[in-house]
Amino acid sequence: MKSRIHETRKLILKKTSNYLRNSILMFMLTIICFLYGCMFYVSNQQNTKHNFITNENVHMIQITGKIESDKYKAISQKDIDKIQKVIKEKNISVNEIPIYKMTGISSGDEYEPMCIYGVDPQKAKYVCNTSMKANVLYIREDYAQDKMSLNIQEIQEDEDGNLHSDKVTSKKYKVSNVLKSRTTSAIIDMEDEQFIDYAYVTMDTFQSMQQIMSTDKTENVYNSLEAIYVDVRSVYEVDQCAKLLEEKGYLIDYTFDDFDAMSTTIKNSTLFLNLLLIIMVFSSSINLLLSFCDYLKLQQKDVGILKYYGFSIPDVMKVYRGNINGIFGVCELIAAIACVIMGMMFHLKNWWIVSGEMLIIVTIGMLFLRFIVNQMILKKIVTKDVLTLVKDTKEFE
């Protein structure tokens, strides 16, 4: 009986209509397009997470000054406390990194101008790849020697209150080439300092340099709070924090706005594309079900003949169900191959997991369609009596 069912299944398969074949082909093309859209969406999400959500620059807000009474004013130590208080009131989790700048210093025997930036060693992770120590210059440019000589001007104040320098103190410092090329150090590398060497030092080292320069006026003129950087823990609170600081009159610079606009545009475009693909898959699935329905109706005469020659209802179900399961099996195999190829093509992180998840979704959808065809459409036709099957078939001849 098994061989009889197998031979009958082959004969029935040869009678598959061109309309059903075209519907299956269209369905598979739509599934492949859907998988492509899903892979593109996953790839976009992974790239967004890498370049946007986990990017340190995106979390950083730079404060360089403030506007009070329509006039520009430099930021001071008081602003650090004010900023902390304002942000704390909104329960935004941040980390403030004040950066101090010192001029009036040169390096080497040729007295090349150099800027010194002071930073709290506890905030070292924002500028260095290691912890910071006192009396060490942390520079980004390669330096052949392990020590550098700095020439620090000793500023004095005359009777008229004018500042002048007649003496220079030279002091050697150890050098460490461990500055990061991102975050605070990358932001501070501004256009006007591209041709000026600079180094980071701990605040203890910074203050020792201040003492060499001497006088209170020197500290105000030559050593100032260059910028305050605010590291917002959650990327989703960066924009809120930036707007809050702007409302308080602070001049800020941050990259989140550009990233956010770009990410939103890409996300909306991708979602629109996926929505279109879902509609296409739904329409193609309906068309496939209608094609199977018409195909099985056209097979009613053959179903009646099989039952007339002694095939039971389960036997007839096996004949047609085997062909239907075979068709969906081939579709699932093609979908699996497409998932693997697209996962590798998009260079997805853990692509085998993403491909597996996509394949599971497609397989569940095909199992649902297979259930409808076998248990609803096919079973409805097969359970009819022989006379009804032969009589009804005349409408399609």
Summary of the structure (lengths in Angstrom):
residues: 397
radius of gyration: 37.0
end to end distance: 30.4
largest distance: 125.1
contacts: 1191
relative contact order: 0.16
helix: 60%
strand: 21%
